[in-house]
């Protein structure tokens, strides 16, 4: 009660003030971002690094590998945690099937397990200019749950039927097995969007997806969607 000055306990030094490493770690700690390595208990929940999808799991899912539509992802250059991908397939009735595929991380995260508890505590992956603070270990985020090209991966997929005005006529949700045909950067995708003379099938697919997305966006704005400035 007689103490007039604040007291503190030194837990550990972060490094020299002003250095990139020390300032970055201080920023993460100040914002309650977990930066410590994953515990032995959490790592013990992971499958082996050479995991392959069991046939029994494939049999329970919709298998989209080698199907009539090719799956592609579009991400920043150098992205290693590819968690979503798309496909588009023209249908015989003049409609389109649009597939949105999200990596099925939950297949590897059992409810109530140390991995589940730790992922919930971390809440999300934090991206900085020079590093990333992962929500789940790299074996999942950068490998088994990353939709790398030419690799079989588990996914949750929504399959939409749309017309030329991007009106969703039907939708269904499926647990799937997919195999991405390629990973494009934003720059590569934009170059294909801007190439009006190309007859390449992938370029035409991306142009159609962009056109449908534009119509969806315009409809949302007309109907009063909230726009937030970042």
C-alpha positions in Angstrom: 0.0 0.0 0.0 3.0 2.3 0.6 4.5 1.6 -2.8 4.3 4.7 -5.1 6.0 3.3 -8.2 4.7 0.5 -10.4 6.4 -2.8 -10.2 6.9 -5.4 -13.0 8.3 -8.8 -13.5 10.7 -9.5 -16.3 9.5 -12.7 -18.0 12.1 -12.8 -20.8 13.9 -10.3 -23.0 12.6 -10.0 -26.6 15.8 -8.5 -28.0 17.2 -5.1 -28.8 14.6 -2.3 -29.0 14.1 -1.2 -32.6 15.2 -4.5 -34.2 12.7 -6.1 -36.5 12.6 -9.4 -34.7 12.1 -7.8 -31.2 9.5 -5.3 -32.4 7.5 -7.9 -34.3 7.4 -10.3 -31.3 6.4 -7.4 -29.0 3.6 -6.5 -31.4 2.3 -10.1 -31.4 2.5 -10.5 -27.6 0.9 -7.1 -27.1 -2.1 -8.3 -29.2 -2.3 -11.7 -27.5 -1.2 -13.6 -30.6 0.3 -17.0 -29.7 3.8 -17.2 -31.0 5.1 -20.2 -28.9 5.8 -23.5 -30.6 3.0 -26.1 -30.5 3.2 -28.4 -27.5 4.1 -32.1 -27.7 0.5 -32.9 -26.9 -0.8 -30.9 -29.8 1.8 -32.4 -32.2 0.9 -35.8 -31.0 -2.6 -35.4 -32.5 -1.2 -35.0 -36.1 -1.2 -37.8 -38.7 2.1 -39.1 -40.0 3.8 -36.8 -42.5 3.3 -39.5 -45.2 -0.4 -39.6 -44.7 -2.5 -40.7 -47.6 -6.3 -40.6 -47.8 -7.7 -44.0 -46.9 -10.0 -45.6 -49.5 -12.8 -45.9 -46.9 -12.7 -42.1 -46.5 -12.7 -41.6 -50.3 -15.8 -44.0 -50.6 -17.7 -41.8 -48.1 -17.1 -38.6 -50.2 -18.0 -37.2 -53.6 -14.8 -37.8 -55.7 -14.2 -34.8 -58.0 -10.7 -35.9 -59.0 -10.3 -36.1 -62.7 -13.9 -35.0 -63.3 -15.3 -33.0 -66.1 -14.1 -29.7 -64.5 -10.6 -28.7 -63.5 -10.1 -27.2 -60.0 -7.7 -24.2 -59.6 -6.7 -21.9 -56.8 -5.9 -18.2 -56.9 -3.8 -16.7 -54.2 -1.0 -14.3 -53.5 2.4 -15.3 -55.0 4.3 -17.8 -52.9 1.2 -18.9 -50.9 1.8 -22.2 -49.2 -1.4 -22.5 -47.2 -3.9 -22.8 -50.0 -7.3 -23.2 -48.3 -9.7 -22.6 -51.1 -10.2 -23.4 -54.8 -12.7 -23.1 -57.6 -14.1 -24.8 -60.6 -16.5 -24.0 -63.3 -18.3 -26.4 -65.6 -20.7 -25.4 -68.4 -23.9 -27.5 -68.4 -25.8 -28.7 -71.3 -28.9 -26.5 -70.5 -26.9 -23.3 -70.8 -26.3 -23.1 -67.0 -23.0 -23.3 -65.1 -21.9 -25.4 -62.3 -19.6 -23.4 -60.0 -17.7 -25.3 -57.3 -16.2 -23.6 -54.3 -13.9 -25.9 -52.4 -12.5 -25.3 -48.8 -9.8 -27.5 -47.3 -11.3 -29.9 -44.8 -9.1 -29.2 -41.8 -11.7 -30.7 -39.4 -11.0 -34.2 -40.7 -7.7 -34.0 -38.8 -9.0 -32.1 -35.7 -11.0 -34.3 -33.4 -13.4 -32.4 -31.1 -12.0 -31.8 -27.7 -8.5 -33.0 -28.6 -5.4 -30.9 -27.6 -5.2 -29.8 -31.2 -8.8 -28.7 -31.2 -8.4 -26.8 -27.9 -5.2 -25.1 -29.1 -6.6 -24.1 -32.5 -9.6 -22.6 -30.7 -7.3 -20.6 -28.4 -5.3 -19.3 -31.3 -8.5 -18.5 -33.2 -6.9 -17.8 -36.6 -3.6 -17.5 -38.5 -2.0 -14.1 -38.3 -0.1 -12.9 -41.3 2.7 -10.3 -41.0 5.1 -9.0 -43.7 7.9 -11.2 -42.6 6.3 -14.2 -40.8 3.1 -16.0 -40.0 1.6 -17.2 -36.7 -0.3 -20.4 -37.4 -3.5 -21.6 -35.9 -2.6 -25.2 -36.6 0.8 -26.9 -37.1 2.5 -26.5 -40.5 2.0 -30.2 -41.4 -1.7 -29.3 -41.7 -1.7 -25.7 -42.8 1.0 -26.0 -45.4 0.8 -29.6 -46.4 -2.1 -32.0 -45.8 -4.8 -29.3 -45.7 -3.2 -27.1 -48.4 -4.8 -27.6 -51.8 -1.5 -28.0 -53.6 -1.7 -28.8 -57.4 -1.7 -32.5 -58.4 -2.2 -33.7 -54.8 -5.3 -35.5 -53.5 -7.0 -33.4 -50.8 -10.1 -33.6 -48.6 -12.5 -30.7 -48.9 -15.9 -29.3 -48.1 -17.5 -28.1 -51.3 -20.5 -26.2 -52.4 -21.8 -26.9 -55.9 -23.9 -24.1 -57.3 -26.0 -24.0 -60.5 -26.1 -20.5 -61.9 -27.4 -18.9 -65.0 -25.8 -16.1 -67.1 -27.0 -13.5 -64.7 -25.3 -15.3 -61.7 -28.7 -16.3 -60.3 -28.2 -19.3 -58.0 -30.8 -21.8 -59.1 -29.7 -24.7 -56.8 -26.9 -25.5 -54.4 -25.7 -28.5 -52.5 -22.9 -29.1 -50.0 -20.7 -32.1 -50.1 -17.7 -33.6 -48.4 -15.3 -34.2 -51.3 -12.0 -35.4 -52.5 -10.3 -33.0 -55.0 -7.1 -32.7 -56.9 -6.2 -29.2 -58.0 -4.9 -28.8 -61.5 -3.0 -25.6 -60.8 -2.2 -22.7 -58.5 -2.4 -19.2 -60.0 -1.2 -15.9 -58.5 -3.5 -12.9 -58.5 -1.3 -11.4 -61.2 -1.5 -14.5 -63.4 -5.3 -14.6 -63.0 -5.7 -10.9 -63.8 -3.6 -11.3 -66.9 -5.9 -14.0 -68.1 -9.0 -11.9 -67.3 -7.5 -9.1 -69.4 -6.6 -11.3 -72.3 -9.6 -10.7 -74.6 -8.1 -12.7 -77.5 -7.2 -15.9 -75.7 -9.1 -19.1 -76.5 -7.3 -21.1 -73.8 -9.9 -23.1 -71.8 -8.5 -22.0 -68.4 -8.5 -18.3 -69.4 -12.1 -18.6 -70.6 -13.1 -20.3 -67.3 -11.5 -17.5 -65.2 -13.1 -14.8 -67.4 -16.5 -16.5 -66.9 -16.0 -16.8 -63.1 -15.0 -13.1 -63.0 -18.1 -12.1 -65.0 -20.4 -14.1 -62.7 -18.7 -12.7 -59.6 -19.1 -9.1 -60.9 -22.9 -9.7 -61.4 -23.2 -11.1 -57.9 -21.3 -8.1 -56.5 -23.5 -5.7 -58.4 -26.7 -7.4 -57.1 -25.4 -7.3 -53.5 -24.7 -3.6 -53.8 -28.2 -2.9 -55.3 -29.8 -4.7 -52.5 -28.0 -2.7 -49.8 -24.9 -4.7 -48.9 -22.7 -2.9 -46.4 -19.3 -1.8 -47.7 -16.5 -1.4 -45.2 -13.4 0.6 -46.0 -10.2 -1.1 -44.8 
